[in-house]
């Protein structure tokens, strides 16, 4: 197979871009994160948790869904490393895993608002 024929890139520029490409494993994890976030209920959960820690009962009430449905979404978010849990007695409280998740949500939300206002 011969050398690639780029339209607007030199071979050197192409190699530089490809060298900086994230590892396939990182690309797959990022794509999976975005897949998990493609569910509107999960985005609402992230919004609510960006405001503070909540238990599954309160999340379910706020979202108007059953506790099992809320637990299902929270399990998926937890497995993806987006939320964490804290036990207090018999109750489990959920919060965003770290500041990166808050930033991911805020950046996405800001982008949507920017596009809606014609930016």
Secondary structure, DSSP 8 states (H G I E B T S, - for coil): ------SS--HHHHHHHHHTS--HHHHHHHHHHHHHTTSHHHHHHHHHHHH--EEHHHHHHHHT--HHHHHHHHHHHHHTTSEEEEEETTEEEEEESSHHHHHHHHHHHHHHHHHHTT-
